[in-house]
Amino acid sequence: QVQLVESGGGLVQPGGSLRLSCAAASGSISSIYTMAWYRQAPGKQRDLVATITNAGTTIYYGSVPGRFTISRDNVKNIVYLQMNSLKPEDTAVYYCNSLNRLYPWGQGTQVTVSS
């Protein structure tokens, strides 16, 4: 069973950047064809942010196209989310999982965008 661990969050000013990482504590991310990043703001549902297939095809959702970039390194067993031009509305806990949310959720990583 793949266990996913997110990291890289923090407090950043509007317009700033962060890079999130999703590592497999056990199992192999390369076995998951489509990996995804999700986010959940306080009092809201967990929303899809971006997906990437093993072939490198990416899709972005909501307000993030043009600002966020998802990538994966199957050798290092990590999926990344580069977030640029951050806005206060990007504040949320960010999670990774497969596109069909098949694996146990990790703790997530908190991203706070505030001046």
C-alpha positions in Angstrom: 0.0 0.0 0.0 1.3 3.4 -0.9 1.7 5.9 1.9 1.9 9.5 0.9 3.6 12.3 2.8 3.3 15.9 1.8 5.8 18.7 2.7 7.0 22.1 1.7 4.1 24.3 2.9 4.5 27.5 4.9 3.6 31.1 5.2 4.3 33.3 2.2 3.3 36.8 1.1 1.0 37.4 -1.9 2.9 37.0 -5.1 5.4 34.6 -3.5 6.3 31.0 -4.4 6.4 27.6 -2.7 7.3 24.2 -3.9 5.4 21.3 -2.4 6.6 17.7 -2.4 4.7 14.5 -2.2 6.8 11.5 -1.3 5.9 7.8 -0.9 6.9 6.7 2.5 6.1 3.2 1.3 5.2 1.8 -2.0 6.0 3.4 -5.4 4.5 6.5 -6.9 5.5 5.2 -10.3 2.8 2.5 -9.9 0.1 5.2 -9.8 -0.7 6.3 -13.4 -2.3 9.6 -12.5 -1.1 11.5 -9.5 -3.0 14.5 -8.2 -2.7 17.4 -5.9 -5.8 18.5 -3.9 -6.4 21.4 -1.5 -8.9 22.0 1.2 -9.6 25.5 2.6 -11.3 25.8 6.0 -14.9 25.0 5.9 -14.7 23.9 2.2 -14.6 20.6 0.4 -11.3 19.1 -0.9 -10.8 20.2 -4.4 -8.6 18.9 -7.2 -5.8 21.3 -8.1 -3.7 19.5 -10.7 -3.0 16.0 -12.2 -0.1 14.4 -13.9 0.1 11.0 -15.7 3.1 8.8 -16.0 3.3 10.0 -19.6 3.7 13.5 -18.3 0.3 14.8 -19.3 -0.8 17.5 -16.9 -4.2 19.2 -16.3 -4.9 22.1 -14.0 -8.1 23.1 -12.4 -9.8 26.2 -11.0 -7.8 29.4 -10.6 -4.3 27.8 -10.8 -3.6 27.4 -14.6 -0.6 29.6 -15.5 0.5 29.8 -11.9 1.1 26.2 -10.7 3.2 23.5 -12.2 2.9 19.8 -11.3 5.7 17.4 -12.0 6.9 14.0 -11.0 10.1 12.1 -10.6 9.4 8.4 -10.6 13.0 7.6 -9.8 13.0 9.7 -6.6 9.4 8.6 -5.9 8.2 12.3 -5.6 5.5 14.4 -7.1 6.0 18.2 -6.9 3.7 21.2 -7.1 5.5 24.5 -7.9 3.2 27.4 -6.9 4.0 30.9 -8.2 2.1 34.2 -7.9 0.4 32.9 -4.8 -2.9 34.6 -3.8 -4.6 34.7 -0.4 -7.3 32.4 -1.9 -4.7 29.7 -2.3 -4.5 29.3 1.4 -5.4 25.7 2.2 -4.1 22.4 3.3 -2.6 20.7 0.3 -2.8 16.9 -0.2 -1.6 14.4 -2.8 -3.3 11.2 -3.9 -4.2 9.3 -7.0 -6.8 10.8 -9.2 -9.4 8.3 -7.9 -8.3 9.0 -4.3 -7.5 5.4 -3.8 -4.8 5.7 -1.1 -5.0 6.8 2.6 -4.8 10.6 2.9 -1.6 12.0 4.4 -1.5 14.8 6.9 -1.3 17.4 4.2 0.9 20.5 4.2 -0.5 23.9 5.2 0.0 26.8 2.8 -0.9 30.2 4.1 -0.7 33.2 1.8 -0.9 36.5 3.8 0.8 39.8 4.1 
